[in-house]
């Protein structure tokens, strides 16, 4: 069974290998639309594949790899998924 950590955190704080659930997008409208087109909608599971501090993050969303700038990842809130 999986549960979500109750407090949302910014996506850019995830470590590689962490799985989370998208909570909210607080980006500009054009960016929000683009992310939604890529499948990033609330409730979507996201796996952080790589998160170097000064380079784009590499995420897996619905079987697709997505590179996301750190400045954009700061505006996305997620809840960490915990397997029980």
N, C-alpha and C positions, 0 to 999 in steps of 0.2 A: 504494500500500500504506500502511496506517496502523499506527502503533506507539503504545504508551502510555509516557509518562514513568514510569520505574520507581518513583519515590518518591511515595506518595499525599500529597495536600495537602488542607487544608480547603476546602470548596466556596466559602466566603465570600471567598477570595483570588483568585478568577477575575476576569479582565477581560472586558468586553463583547466578544463575538465569538469567545471561546474555546470550543472543543469538548473535552469530557472524557468519561471513562467512570466510572460509579459504582463505587467500590471497597468501601465499607462504610458502614453507618448505625450511629451510636453514640448514638442518641436514646432517650428514654423509650419503653417498650413501646407505649403508645397512639399516640405520634407515629410510631414506626417502622411500625406497622400502617397508619396513614393514608397515609404516604408510599409504602408498598408498594402500597396500593390505587390510588394515583395513577400507578403504573408505575415508581416508583423502586426498582429491585431491582439487586443487583450485576450489572455487565456492561452496564447500560443506558447508551446514549449521551445526553449532556446538552449543550445549547448554552446558554451564558450570553448572553442578549440585552441585559440591562441590570444594572448592579451599582453603584447609588449607595451611598455609605458608610453613610448613616443611614436608608435606606429599604429596603423589601423588594427582593430580587433578582427579576428576571424571567428565567425559564428556559423553554427549549423541550425537552419530553420526549415522544418518540413522537408528534410532531405537535401536542401540546397545550401551551399556555402556562400556566406555574405561577408564582405569586408566592410567595416563601419569605422568612420573616423572617431577618435576619442572625444572630440568636442560634441559630436552628435550623440554618442553613447551616454554622455553626462545628462542628457535630457530625457532619457528613457528609464522608467522605473520598472524593476522586476522583483519577483519574490523567489527566493532560493527554494528549490525543490528538495525535500528530504525524504529518502526512502526509509520506511519503517517496517 
